[in-house]
Amino acid sequence: MHYLGHPVIQTPNLDNLARGGVTFTNAYTATPSCVPARAAMMTGMKQRNHGRVGYKDKVPWNYEHTLAGEFAGAGYHTQCIGKMHVYPTRNLCGFHNVVLHDGYMHYNRDRSATTPLGWWDQCDDYVNWLRDKAGARHDIMDHGLDCNSSTVARPWHLDESLHPTNWAVTQSIDFLRRRDPSKPFFLWTSFVRPHPPLDPPQAFLDLYEGIELPQPPIGDWADIHDRNREGLSPTTFRGIVHERMRQKALAAYYALITHIDNQIGRLLNALFEYGVRKNTIIMFTSDHGDLMGDHCLYQKRLPYEGSAKVPFLLNDPTGTLGLETGKMVDQVVELQDMMPTLLHSAGIAIPNSVDGMSVLPLSKSGEGSEWRPFIHGEHAMDELSYHYLTDGKQKYIWFSQTGEEQLFNLTEDPQELSNLANKPHHQELMGMWRSRLIGELQGREEGYTDGIKLIIGQTPQACLSPLM
């Protein structure tokens, strides 16, 4: 966001929402990939309790309390537009209705003999809409980009109005037209982008062509050799990427963000036209980021700032919440805080299953001194499985399969350039963070600790046993 000091990005509508609301400058996703992050959003639970500590598809969502379900139970008309990434794919998760586009879902696109032909077409509302508007032969893969490529970009190949980002807002506006006017509403507009494919409309890509884009931070700990030439893969997770490709991909990533901002402006205007802008509370956040070449790394999942840090802002034109407009809050918040914050804002009871905390006390002048000291994050991902802790000012990372540790001073080194873990004068600090992690992991089924020390090499799991 330009509001938070980015030197290039253009986000005028989000900047204005932040200017008139409250921005949380140390917001994180504890488990930075689509499925577990959305579990935190929808349940308000930390990952230990919602059970998703890595990425795994086709695990049923059977939570008793969900954000949409609590709103529906309180008399709200609830609607999701766009990405859900739950299972079964059409699981409502408490919404009255879902108009779905999850992007490219590998298990639904599998045309093997064990998968019903056409099942994916039945699941995805956007693709059916696209074929109705643009022709029966069209598909989301027509432009040739991979759904997980962070290094290859090209302009959107159809009319801008047919882009998934525009579609999400078109459908959201249609909900405003046909919603039950006798009820308050809860609308979840969920964009797939800026997740790859990197395919912004040309007008937005033009904004970032021919200008100097930021060079990626490369930490003193980064692997800059790429001996296996992993950077040649369009879906690389790490490696050295051709500089022209990297620049083009970064420009496209920024363009997709500005495109979303533009469409948010369109949705805000529709809220005005339907007479609800001044009594609609807005929260904006994301399930994860993308490293986009930081430290020669790409995609999500890892605990570094580009991947794990997310936007988190709250805007209240009603004035009933008593927010201090323009305030920037530096206490560390996490996606589990989304559900209790919105329920608190609407005066709805917060279920006992919720681990997160309402950020409303932090959003008011002179309030919010009592808050959590840190958050715990993690992701199971084979040899790179890790746990991290941060208070927004420091970050400690432990790679559970190798025992490697990292410590960053985010106040002085926000780009995580210098690993302090092995510096002699930081060992007392390392001991404090290590002890905190032991406390977080005590009793975990993987056996990461015996309560005294961290145990290296225990087998990581993407889902904890209550879900299996």
C-alpha positions as CSV (number, residue, x, y, z in Angstrom):
1,M,0.0,0.0,0.0
2,H,1.2,3.5,-0.8
3,Y,-0.3,4.6,2.5
4,L,2.3,2.5,4.3
5,G,5.2,4.0,2.4
6,H,5.7,1.7,-0.7
7,P,7.6,3.8,-3.2
8,V,5.9,2.6,-6.4
9,I,2.5,1.0,-5.7
10,Q,-0.7,3.0,-6.5
11,T,-3.6,2.1,-4.1
12,P,-5.7,5.3,-3.9
13,N,-8.9,3.6,-2.7
14,L,-7.3,1.5,0.0
15,D,-5.2,4.5,1.0
16,N,-8.4,6.5,1.5
17,L,-10.0,3.7,3.5
18,A,-6.9,3.6,5.7
19,R,-6.8,7.4,6.1
20,G,-10.4,7.3,7.3
21,G,-9.9,4.1,9.4
22,V,-7.3,2.3,11.4
23,T,-4.4,0.4,9.9
24,F,-2.5,-2.4,11.6
25,T,1.1,-2.3,10.6
26,N,2.2,-5.6,12.1
27,A,-0.5,-8.0,10.8
28,Y,0.5,-11.5,10.0
29,T,-0.9,-14.8,8.7
30,A,0.3,-17.5,11.0
31,T,0.3,-20.2,8.3
32,P,0.9,-18.4,5.0
33,S,-0.9,-20.4,2.4
34,C,-4.5,-20.4,1.2
35,V,-6.2,-23.2,3.1
36,P,-4.9,-22.8,6.6
37,A,-5.0,-19.0,6.5
38,R,-8.6,-19.1,5.5
39,A,-9.3,-21.5,8.3
40,A,-8.1,-18.8,10.7
41,M,-10.2,-16.2,9.0
42,M,-13.4,-18.2,9.1
43,T,-13.1,-19.8,12.6
44,G,-11.1,-17.2,14.6
45,M,-9.0,-20.1,15.8
46,K,-5.2,-20.4,16.0
47,Q,-3.8,-23.1,13.8
48,R,-3.2,-25.6,16.7
49,N,-7.0,-25.6,17.2
50,H,-8.4,-25.4,13.7
51,G,-5.9,-28.1,12.9
52,R,-4.5,-26.9,9.6
53,V,-0.7,-26.4,10.0
54,G,0.2,-26.7,6.4
55,Y,-1.4,-26.9,2.9
56,K,-3.5,-30.0,2.3
57,D,-6.5,-30.2,0.0
58,K,-9.6,-32.4,0.3
59,V,-9.8,-32.3,4.1
60,P,-13.5,-31.6,5.2
61,W,-14.5,-28.3,6.8
62,N,-16.7,-29.2,9.7
63,Y,-16.3,-26.3,12.1
64,E,-19.2,-25.7,14.5
65,H,-18.7,-21.9,14.6
66,T,-17.8,-19.9,11.5
67,L,-17.7,-16.1,10.9
68,A,-20.5,-16.3,8.3
69,G,-22.5,-18.7,10.4
70,E,-22.5,-16.4,13.4
71,F,-23.6,-13.5,11.3
72,A,-26.4,-15.6,9.7
73,G,-27.5,-16.8,13.1
74,A,-27.7,-13.1,14.2
75,G,-30.1,-12.3,11.4
76,Y,-27.7,-11.1,8.7
77,H,-28.1,-11.9,5.0
78,T,-24.7,-13.5,4.3
79,Q,-23.0,-13.8,0.9
80,C,-19.5,-14.9,-0.3
81,I,-18.3,-13.9,-3.8
82,G,-15.1,-15.4,-5.1
83,K,-12.5,-17.6,-3.4
84,M,-13.4,-20.0,-0.5
85,H,-10.8,-22.8,-0.9
86,V,-12.7,-25.2,1.4
87,Y,-13.8,-28.8,1.0
88,P,-16.2,-30.0,-0.2
89,T,-15.8,-27.3,-2.8
90,R,-19.4,-26.0,-2.5
91,N,-19.4,-26.1,1.3
92,L,-21.3,-23.0,2.4
93,C,-19.4,-22.7,5.8
94,G,-22.3,-20.7,7.2
95,F,-23.0,-18.4,4.2
96,H,-26.5,-18.3,2.8
97,N,-25.0,-18.4,-0.7
98,V,-21.6,-18.7,-2.3
99,V,-20.8,-17.5,-5.9
100,L,-17.6,-19.3,-6.3
101,H,-14.3,-18.9,-8.1
102,D,-11.3,-20.6,-6.4
103,G,-9.0,-20.3,-9.4
104,Y,-7.3,-23.4,-10.7
105,M,-7.9,-26.2,-8.2
106,H,-5.8,-29.2,-9.2
107,Y,-7.9,-31.9,-7.6
108,N,-11.0,-30.6,-9.3
109,R,-9.3,-30.3,-12.7
110,D,-8.0,-33.9,-12.7
111,R,-9.7,-35.5,-15.7
112,S,-8.6,-39.0,-14.7
113,A,-11.0,-41.9,-14.7
114,T,-11.7,-41.5,-11.0
115,T,-12.9,-38.0,-11.4
116,P,-16.4,-37.2,-12.9
117,L,-15.9,-35.4,-16.2
118,G,-17.1,-31.9,-16.0
119,W,-17.1,-31.8,-12.2
120,W,-14.9,-28.7,-12.1
121,D,-17.2,-26.9,-14.5
122,Q,-20.0,-27.5,-12.1
123,C,-18.1,-26.2,-9.2
124,D,-16.8,-22.9,-10.6
125,D,-19.4,-20.2,-11.1
126,Y,-16.9,-17.7,-12.7
127,V,-16.0,-20.1,-15.6
128,N,-19.7,-20.8,-16.4
129,W,-20.3,-17.0,-16.4
130,L,-17.2,-16.4,-18.6
131,R,-18.3,-19.0,-21.1
132,D,-21.8,-17.4,-21.2
133,K,-20.3,-14.0,-21.9
134,A,-17.2,-14.8,-24.0
135,G,-18.0,-18.1,-25.7
136,A,-18.3,-21.8,-24.7
137,R,-14.6,-22.7,-25.5
138,H,-13.1,-20.2,-23.0
139,D,-11.2,-21.4,-20.0
140,I,-9.1,-19.7,-17.3
141,M,-6.0,-21.4,-18.6
142,D,-6.2,-19.9,-22.2
143,H,-3.5,-17.4,-21.6
144,G,-1.0,-20.2,-20.9
145,L,0.1,-19.0,-17.5
146,D,0.4,-21.4,-14.6
147,C,-1.7,-20.9,-11.5
148,N,1.4,-20.8,-9.3
149,S,3.9,-19.0,-11.4
150,S,5.4,-16.0,-9.8
151,T,8.0,-15.4,-12.6
152,V,5.9,-15.3,-15.8
153,A,3.5,-12.5,-16.7
154,R,1.4,-11.2,-19.5
155,P,-1.6,-8.9,-20.0
156,W,-5.2,-10.3,-19.6
157,H,-6.2,-11.6,-23.0
158,L,-9.9,-10.8,-23.0
159,D,-12.0,-7.6,-22.3
160,E,-11.2,-6.2,-18.9
161,S,-14.8,-6.6,-17.8
162,L,-14.3,-10.4,-18.0
163,H,-11.3,-10.5,-15.6
164,P,-11.9,-12.5,-12.4
165,T,-11.3,-9.3,-10.3
166,N,-14.0,-7.4,-12.2
167,W,-16.3,-10.4,-12.0
168,A,-16.0,-10.5,-8.2
169,V,-17.1,-6.9,-7.9
170,T,-19.8,-7.3,-10.6
171,Q,-21.3,-10.2,-8.6
172,S,-20.9,-8.3,-5.3
173,I,-22.8,-5.4,-6.8
174,D,-25.5,-7.8,-8.0
175,F,-25.8,-9.1,-4.4
176,L,-26.5,-5.5,-3.2
177,R,-29.3,-5.3,-5.8
178,R,-31.0,-8.6,-4.8
179,R,-30.3,-8.8,-1.1
180,D,-33.1,-8.9,1.5
181,P,-33.4,-5.2,2.4
182,S,-35.1,-6.0,5.7
183,K,-31.9,-7.5,7.0
184,P,-28.4,-6.2,7.6
185,F,-25.8,-7.9,5.3
186,F,-22.4,-9.5,5.6
187,L,-20.6,-9.6,2.2
188,W,-17.3,-11.4,1.8
189,T,-15.7,-10.3,-1.5
190,S,-12.8,-12.6,-2.0
191,F,-10.4,-11.9,-4.9
192,V,-8.1,-14.6,-6.3
193,R,-5.6,-12.1,-7.5
194,P,-2.8,-10.9,-6.9
195,H,-2.2,-14.7,-6.5
196,P,-0.8,-16.0,-9.8
197,P,-1.4,-16.2,-12.7
198,L,0.1,-12.7,-13.1
199,D,-2.4,-11.4,-15.8
200,P,-3.4,-7.8,-15.1
201,P,-5.4,-5.9,-17.8
202,Q,-3.0,-3.9,-20.0
203,A,-4.1,-0.5,-18.6
204,F,-2.8,-1.5,-15.2
205,L,0.4,-3.1,-16.4
206,D,1.1,0.1,-18.3
207,L,1.3,2.0,-15.0
208,Y,4.4,0.1,-14.0
209,E,6.2,-0.3,-17.4
210,G,9.3,1.8,-17.9
211,I,9.7,2.9,-14.3
212,E,12.3,1.9,-11.8
213,L,11.0,-0.9,-9.6
214,P,12.4,-1.8,-6.2
215,Q,15.3,-4.3,-6.1
216,P,14.5,-7.4,-4.0
217,P,16.1,-7.6,-0.5
218,I,18.8,-10.3,-0.4
219,G,19.7,-11.3,3.1
220,D,23.2,-12.3,4.3
221,W,21.7,-15.7,4.8
222,A,20.1,-16.2,1.4
223,D,21.2,-18.9,-1.1
224,I,22.3,-16.9,-4.1
225,H,23.9,-19.7,-6.1
226,D,21.0,-21.7,-7.4
227,R,23.2,-24.7,-8.3
228,N,20.3,-26.7,-9.5
229,R,19.0,-23.9,-11.7
230,E,15.6,-24.0,-10.0
231,G,15.0,-20.4,-11.2
232,L,14.4,-21.7,-14.7
233,S,11.1,-23.2,-13.7
234,P,8.1,-20.9,-14.2
235,T,6.7,-22.2,-10.8
236,T,10.0,-21.9,-9.0
237,F,10.0,-21.7,-5.2
238,R,13.6,-20.4,-5.1
239,G,16.4,-19.6,-7.5
240,I,17.9,-17.0,-9.8
241,V,15.3,-15.7,-12.3
242,H,16.2,-13.9,-15.6
243,E,16.1,-10.2,-14.6
244,R,13.8,-9.1,-17.4
245,M,11.3,-11.8,-16.3
246,R,11.6,-10.8,-12.7
247,Q,10.9,-7.1,-13.5
248,K,8.0,-8.0,-15.7
249,A,6.5,-10.3,-13.0
250,L,6.9,-7.7,-10.3
251,A,5.3,-5.0,-12.5
252,A,2.4,-7.4,-13.1
253,Y,2.1,-8.2,-9.4
254,Y,1.8,-4.4,-8.6
255,A,-0.6,-4.0,-11.5
256,L,-2.9,-6.7,-10.1
257,I,-2.9,-4.9,-6.7
258,T,-3.8,-1.6,-8.4
259,H,-6.5,-3.4,-10.4
260,I,-8.0,-4.7,-7.2
261,D,-7.8,-1.2,-5.7
262,N,-9.6,0.1,-8.7
263,Q,-12.4,-2.4,-8.4
264,I,-12.7,-1.7,-4.7
265,G,-13.4,1.9,-5.7
266,R,-16.2,0.5,-7.9
267,L,-17.7,-1.5,-5.1
268,L,-17.5,1.5,-2.7
269,N,-19.4,3.6,-5.3
270,A,-22.0,0.9,-5.5
271,L,-22.4,0.9,-1.7
272,F,-23.2,4.6,-2.1
273,E,-25.6,4.1,-4.9
274,Y,-27.5,1.5,-2.9
275,G,-27.6,3.8,0.1
276,V,-25.5,1.7,2.5
277,R,-22.0,3.2,2.3
278,K,-22.4,5.2,5.4
279,N,-23.5,2.3,7.6
280,T,-21.2,-0.4,6.2
281,I,-18.1,-1.3,8.2
282,I,-15.3,-2.5,6.0
283,M,-12.4,-4.8,6.8
284,F,-9.6,-5.4,4.3
285,T,-7.0,-8.1,4.6
286,S,-5.3,-11.0,2.7
287,D,-4.6,-14.7,3.4
288,H,-0.9,-14.3,2.5
289,G,1.6,-12.4,0.4
290,D,4.2,-13.5,-2.2
291,L,7.9,-13.3,-1.9
292,M,8.4,-12.2,-5.6
293,G,12.2,-12.7,-5.5
294,D,12.9,-11.5,-2.0
295,H,16.0,-13.4,-0.8
296,C,15.9,-15.4,-4.2
297,L,12.6,-16.9,-3.0
298,Y,9.2,-17.0,-4.6
299,Q,5.5,-17.9,-3.8
300,K,4.1,-18.1,-0.3
301,R,4.4,-20.5,2.7
302,L,7.7,-19.2,4.2
303,P,7.7,-17.0,7.3
304,Y,9.5,-13.9,5.8
305,E,7.8,-10.6,5.6
306,G,6.9,-10.7,1.9
307,S,5.0,-13.9,2.4
308,A,3.7,-13.8,6.0
309,K,2.9,-10.1,6.6
310,V,-0.5,-9.0,5.3
311,P,-2.6,-5.8,5.1
312,F,-5.2,-5.4,7.8
313,L,-7.4,-2.3,8.0
314,L,-10.7,-1.4,9.5
315,N,-12.9,1.4,8.2
316,D,-16.1,2.6,10.0
317,P,-18.0,5.4,8.3
318,T,-20.9,5.0,10.8
319,G,-18.8,6.4,13.6
320,T,-20.4,3.9,16.1
321,L,-17.2,2.0,16.8
322,G,-15.3,5.1,18.0
323,L,-12.2,4.4,15.9
324,E,-9.4,6.9,15.9
325,T,-9.3,7.7,12.2
326,G,-5.9,7.6,10.6
327,K,-4.4,5.7,13.5
328,M,-1.6,3.2,12.8
329,V,-1.4,0.3,15.4
330,D,1.8,-1.5,15.8
331,Q,0.7,-4.3,18.1
332,V,0.9,-7.7,16.4
333,V,-2.4,-9.0,15.0
334,E,-3.2,-12.2,13.1
335,L,-6.0,-13.5,10.8
336,Q,-7.6,-15.2,13.8
337,D,-8.5,-11.7,15.0
338,M,-10.7,-11.0,11.9
339,M,-13.8,-13.0,13.2
340,P,-13.9,-11.6,16.7
341,T,-13.3,-8.1,15.5
342,L,-16.2,-8.2,13.0
343,L,-18.6,-9.9,15.5
344,H,-17.6,-7.4,18.2
345,S,-18.3,-4.5,15.7
346,A,-21.8,-5.9,15.0
347,G,-22.6,-6.5,18.7
348,I,-22.7,-10.3,18.1
349,A,-21.5,-12.7,20.8
350,I,-18.1,-14.2,20.2
351,P,-18.1,-18.0,20.5
352,N,-15.9,-19.7,23.1
353,S,-14.1,-21.6,20.3
354,V,-12.5,-18.4,19.1
355,D,-8.8,-17.8,20.0
356,G,-8.4,-14.5,18.3
357,M,-9.1,-11.1,19.9
358,S,-11.1,-8.1,18.8
359,V,-8.8,-5.3,17.6
360,L,-11.4,-2.6,18.5
361,P,-9.7,-1.7,21.8
362,L,-6.5,-1.1,19.9
363,S,-8.3,1.1,17.4
364,K,-9.4,3.8,19.9
365,S,-7.5,6.7,21.3
366,G,-5.8,5.9,24.6
367,E,-6.9,2.2,24.6
368,G,-5.4,-1.1,23.8
369,S,-2.4,-1.3,26.1
370,E,-3.2,-5.0,27.1
371,W,-2.4,-7.2,24.2
372,R,-0.7,-10.5,23.3
373,P,3.1,-10.4,23.5
374,F,3.6,-12.3,20.2
375,I,2.1,-14.7,17.7
376,H,3.1,-18.2,16.7
377,G,3.2,-19.2,13.1
378,E,4.2,-22.3,11.2
379,H,4.0,-24.3,8.0
380,A,4.6,-28.0,7.3
381,M,6.6,-28.2,4.0
382,D,9.0,-31.1,4.0
383,E,12.6,-30.2,4.7
384,L,11.7,-26.5,5.0
385,S,9.0,-27.0,7.7
386,Y,9.3,-24.3,10.3
387,H,7.8,-22.4,13.3
388,Y,8.1,-18.7,13.8
389,L,7.3,-16.2,16.5
390,T,7.1,-12.4,16.2
391,D,5.9,-9.4,18.1
392,G,6.2,-7.2,15.1
393,K,9.6,-5.9,16.3
394,Q,11.6,-9.1,16.3
395,K,11.1,-12.4,14.5
396,Y,12.5,-15.8,15.5
397,I,12.4,-18.8,13.1
398,W,13.2,-22.4,13.8
399,F,13.4,-24.9,10.9
400,S,12.2,-28.1,12.6
401,Q,13.9,-30.6,10.2
402,T,17.4,-29.1,10.4
403,G,17.4,-27.1,13.6
404,E,18.5,-23.9,11.8
405,E,17.5,-20.8,13.6
406,Q,17.1,-17.2,12.4
407,L,16.5,-14.0,14.4
408,F,15.7,-10.6,12.8
409,N,15.4,-7.2,14.3
410,L,12.4,-5.9,12.3
411,T,12.6,-2.5,13.8
412,E,16.1,-1.8,12.4
413,D,16.0,-4.4,9.7
414,P,12.5,-4.6,8.2
415,Q,13.8,-6.4,5.1
416,E,15.3,-9.2,7.2
417,L,18.8,-8.7,5.7
418,S,20.8,-9.7,8.7
419,N,20.4,-13.0,10.6
420,L,21.3,-12.4,14.2
421,A,20.8,-15.9,15.5
422,N,24.5,-16.8,15.7
423,K,25.7,-13.4,17.1
424,P,27.3,-13.9,20.6
425,H,25.6,-10.8,22.1
426,H,22.1,-12.1,21.1
427,Q,22.2,-15.5,22.8
428,E,20.2,-14.4,25.8
429,L,17.5,-13.0,23.4
430,M,17.6,-16.3,21.4
431,G,17.1,-18.2,24.7
432,M,14.0,-16.1,25.4
433,W,12.4,-16.8,22.0
434,R,13.4,-20.5,22.1
435,S,11.7,-20.8,25.4
436,R,8.5,-19.2,24.1
437,L,8.4,-21.6,21.2
438,I,8.8,-24.5,23.5
439,G,5.8,-23.3,25.4
440,E,3.8,-23.0,22.2
441,L,4.7,-26.5,21.0
442,Q,4.3,-28.3,24.3
443,G,1.9,-31.2,24.0
444,R,1.8,-31.1,20.2
445,E,1.4,-34.6,18.6
446,E,4.4,-34.2,16.4
447,G,6.7,-34.2,19.4
448,Y,8.6,-31.0,18.6
449,T,9.5,-30.5,22.2
450,D,9.8,-32.4,25.5
451,G,9.1,-29.3,27.4
452,I,12.8,-28.5,28.0
453,K,14.3,-28.3,24.5
454,L,13.3,-28.3,20.8
455,I,13.6,-31.7,19.1
456,I,14.9,-31.7,15.6
457,G,13.7,-34.0,12.9
458,Q,10.2,-34.9,14.1
459,T,7.9,-35.7,11.2
460,P,5.8,-32.6,10.3
461,Q,2.0,-32.9,9.4
462,A,-0.1,-30.7,7.3
463,C,-3.1,-31.4,9.4
464,L,-3.4,-32.4,13.0
465,S,-5.2,-35.6,14.0
466,P,-8.6,-34.1,14.9
467,L,-9.0,-33.3,11.2
468,M,-7.8,-36.7,9.8
